[in-house]
């Protein structure tokens, strides 16, 4: 993280320093602070940028009730991938008609359960999955998921899911033969990509394929789902959503009116709605380097460092006090609380002087953090407190 990015984050967080201290005094550390108003703001921003798209929030990113209820109130739809997620939304009173089931590979029992709850849109990416819909309701519509490799993405989902576009026509025939309605195509260009080009290339190829299927099979391709993966800026700047939206607009052009357009944002909606507060519990000098041990780590809230190679920004709470200025920074190692040597959050990371008991602040901790954490070493999950930036 360069100095300019650090100063920018400090300025953004400065107004919350007092709130963070009050919350730590009340709840202790580690503590995750969730601001649902940030979720609503991101939904509004994405709705403005992706004109005409129905946004299906990817529940897996952060299924906290405060997130789901505020999105439901904003008018969001939802993307579910498991029976547990279906039941979670149902328990909150969210209409299942707002949901699509996007896991390309699932048990027949998962399909049955989702259908009973009211979900009618599903995704497949191979003939075996298409066969699972034989004999099911004719009101089911199926999207065929396409694979578009994107090695530049932090998570290239095409390595596990999606059919090669060259083989998609045959899969469409399998869907039709199963007796359900083929609705269209979906794709996902991977998460945290550093370029907008994969969106351009994937959407162009999908439009070409849609025209081919309509021409050769006489089928109506009514839906295109561009997935999610919209990047957010952690320590370094990533392409802004406006740049992606511009590419989507350019490629769709006059074709836009022919399709129902869907997107499945997860990280973009929730990354910056959660801030982690963690304490220094120990310090040591090893091979001439300063080490500080925190009460949260890779097996807890910082799990995204290990599972996604995503590196959230980190600042000391002391940096947020007083007028803007520059504290001297030195490279340190920040380690987690478990007895595993892998549990290192950051190496050679610039931090001001730290002492035992000092608070370290990590913003951008909403996406794929708590959901991928574990209870290794018997350490409990980091509690979440809902508190807006205004202190509510």
N, C-alpha and C positions, 0 to 999 in steps of 0.2 A: 504494500500500500504506500503510494507516494505521499509526500507531505501535503500537497494540495488537497488530496482526497481526505486525509486525516483531519485537516483544518475544517474542511467542509462538514464532515461528520460531527466534529466537536461543536461547530456552530449550531447544527441541527439539534443536537442533544442537550445543549447548555441549559435551555429553559426547563428541562426535566430533571436536572441534577437534584433539586430539592425534593421532588417527588420520589426519586429513586432512593434517597437517604431515608425518607419516611417509610417507604415500603420495606427496606432492609431492616429497619428498626422493628417493624411489626412482624415480619415474616421470616427474617433471616435469609441466608443464602445457602445454596444457589436458588435463584428465583427467576422465573420468566414472566415478563410484564407484557400483557396482550392489550393492544389498543384497537378495538373493533372499528373505530372511526377511520383508521387507516385502510381497513379492508373495503369499506364503503367508498372511500376516495379512489382506490385502485379500480374498483368495479366501474365507477363513473368514468375514469380516464380510459379504460379499455373499451367501454361501450362507445365513447366518442371517437376513438381511433379506428376500431374495427366496425365500420358502419354496416348496419344490416345483418350483423352476425348475432346469433343466439349464443350466449356465453354459458357453458356448462362447467361450473367450478369442479376441478378434480379433487374430490373429497379426500383422497389419500394424502394430499400435501399437508393438511392440518384440519382434522375433523372436530375441532373444539366447537361445542354448541354455540358459543358467542360468535364464532366466525360464520357458522352455517345459518344461524337465525338472522344475522344482519344481512347476509347475502340474499336470503329468501325475501327479506323485507325490501331489498333493492330491486327484486324481480329476477334474480339470477335463476338459471337452471343448474342441473348438477350432473356430474359424470361419476358413476359408481363402477367398481370393479369386483366387488365381493358381496356375499350375502350379508356380512356384518355391516358393511356400509349402507346397504339397502335398509336394513333394520334400524340403523342409527338415524337415518333421515326420517324414516317412518315414525320413529318414537318422538321426533321433534314436531310432528304434524306437517311435514313438508310434503306436498302432493307428489306422488310418484309419476304423474304425467309430466313433471318437469325433469325427469331423469332419463338418461341413456346409460346402457350397460356396455362398457367399452372393452372389457377384458376379452381378447381374442380367443382364449382357451379357457373353458370352464366345464364343470360337471353338469350333466343334465339336470341334477337337482338344483343347481344354481339358477339355471334358466327357469325351471318350474317356479322356484320361490320368487324370483324377480317378476315373473309374469303374474303370479297371484297378487303381488303387491301393486301391480298396475303398470309396470314397465313394458313398453312395446318395441323399443329400438335396441338392437343388439349388433355386435360386431363379430366378424369371423375373418380368419386369414389363411384357412386351408380347407380342403375338402372334408376331412374328418369332422371338423367343427360344423360345417354346413350340414352334414348328415344328422347332427344332433337336433336339427329343427324339423325333421320329417315327422309328420303327424301332429304338429303343433298348430296353434291358432293361425288362421289366415290373416289376422290383423297384425301379426308381427312383421316388422320391417327390419331388414338386415343391411348393414354397411360392410363393404369389403375393404379391409385395411391393407394399404399398400406400403411397401418398404422402400425408403429412400435413404441409403447410407449417408452418414454425415460424420466422418472421422473427427471433424473439428469440434463437435459437441462434447460436453463433459459426459453426458449419458447418451450414447447412440442406440436408441431403442430398436433400430432396424436389425440389429444383430440377433434379437430374440423374437421379434414380432413383425408381421407384415408379409404379403406375397409380392414377389417380383412383378412389376407392371406387365412384363411380357407374358406372365402366366395368369394374369387377372381375369381375362375373358373366360377361361375354362372354369375358374372358381365361381364367376358369376353364373355360369350355367348350372353348377352344382347347387347354388343357392335357389335358383328358380326351380330346379328339379325337386328340391326339398318341400316345395309347396308354400313357401313364405315369399313376401315381396322383397325383391331387390330394390333398395332405395338409393344407393349411391356408393361413394368412396370416402374413406377417411385415411389420413396419414399423420405421422408425427415425425418431424425432422430432428428430434433429439432435444435435449435440454441444455441450456447455457451455451449455445453456439455463439461464436464471435463474429458471425457474418450473416447478413440477410439473404445472401444468394440461395441457400438451401430452400427457403420459402418460395422464392421465385421459380426455381427449377422444379420443385415438387408440385407446385400448383399448376404450372404449365403442362407438365406431364399428365397430371390428373385430368385437366380439361381435355387434352388430346385423347386420353383413354375414354373419357365419358362420351365424346363425339364418336369414337370408334364403336363403342358398345351400342350406342343408339342406332348407328348406321348398320352394323352387321347383325345385331340380335333383335333390333326393333324394340328395345326396352327404353323406358323413360328413366333417365338418371336425374333424380330430383334433388339430391342432397350431396353436399361436399363439406366434409369436416376437416379443418386444417390442424386439428390437434392443439397442443399447447407448446411448452418449452420456451415461451417468450423469456428472454434473458433479463436478469436484473443485475445491477452493479453492486458487487460486494466490495472488494478492495480495489478493483480496477473498473473503469468505465466499459460498459457493454453497449451494443447497438440499442438506441432508444426505440420504444414501441412505435413511435411515429414513423421511423424508417421502415419497419416491418409492414406497418399499415399502408405506407405508400407503395411498397412492392406489391402487396395484395391487391390494392386498387388498380395498379397498372396492368397486372396480369388478368384480373377478372374483366375489366373493361365492360363492354356491353353484355358479356356473358352473365354478369351479376344477377340480372333479373330472372334468369332461368333456374336458379337454384335456391334451395333453403341452405343457408350458410351457418355452419356451427364451428365453435372453437372450444377447447378444453383447457383453459388457463388454471394453473395451480400455483406454482411458485410466484408468478407475477402478482397474484391477488394477495398473497399473505406473507411474503418474505419480510417486508419491512414493518409488519404489524406487531412483531414480538422483539423484545430486547431482553437479553440475558444479563443478570447481575450475579457475579460470582466472586468469591473472596480468595485472597492469597492465604493459604494455610501453612505454607512452609517455604523456605528459601535455602539455597545452597550454591556453592561454587564448585563446578566440575570441569576439570581440564581448562581452567582459566575462564570459564563461561558462567554467567549468572543464570541460575534456574529458579523459577518460581512455580510452586505447586498450587493449583486451583482446586476448589471443591466441586467443579464440574469438568467433564472431559469428553474424550472420544466415545466412551461407552454411554455417555449421557447426552446432553443437549448438543455437544459438538460432533455428534455422530455423522453429520454431513461431510465433515472433513475426511472421514474414513470411507464412507459409502459412496460419495459423489465427487471427491476431490474438489469440493467447494470450501473456500476459506473465508469465513466471516471476518469483518473488521473488528479490531479490538482496541479499546482505549481505556485509560485509567479514569475512574470517577474524579480524581483530583484534577485532571485536565479540564474538567467542565466547570470548575469553580472560578469565581472572580472574572475579571475582564479578559477578553481574548488576548492570548499571548502564547509564547512558545516555551514549553518546558524542555530542558535537555533530554534527549532520547538516546538510549543505548540498546544495542541488540541483546535480547535475552531469549531463553527458552521457557515457554509456558507449557506446563505439564498438567495432566488430569490427576484425579485422586486415587485411581486404582493401582494395584501392585503390578500391572502389566507395563513393560517397557515400551510397548507400542503406543501407549496412551500419552501422546505428546500433541498438543494443540497447535503449536507454532514454534519454529526454530529461527533463531537470528531475527527476531521480530522487534522492531523499535518500540521501547516503552520507557516512561520516566521511572525514576527510582521507586521501588515498591517495597513495602514492609508487610509482615504478617498482619492480617486483618484488613488490609486495603481492599477496596472494591474495584473489580475490573468489569467493564461494560462492553457487551457485544450487541450492537444492533443487527438488523437483518437476519433474525433467528427464527422466523416464522415457518419456513418451508423445509420439510423433510429433516427435521431435527428431533423433536419429541417422538415422532412416529417411527423412527428407526433406532431409537435409544434402547438400551437393555438394562437389566438389573444385575449386571456382572459385579462380582464382589459383594453382592447383597446391598448395594447402594440403591436407595429408593429413587423413583423418578422425580425429576425437578418439578416442583409445584408451579402452577400457572395462576397468576392473579390478573383479573381483568381491570384495567385502569386506563382511562383515556389520557391523552397528553395534557389535558386541562386539569387532571387530578381527580376526575370523577370515577 
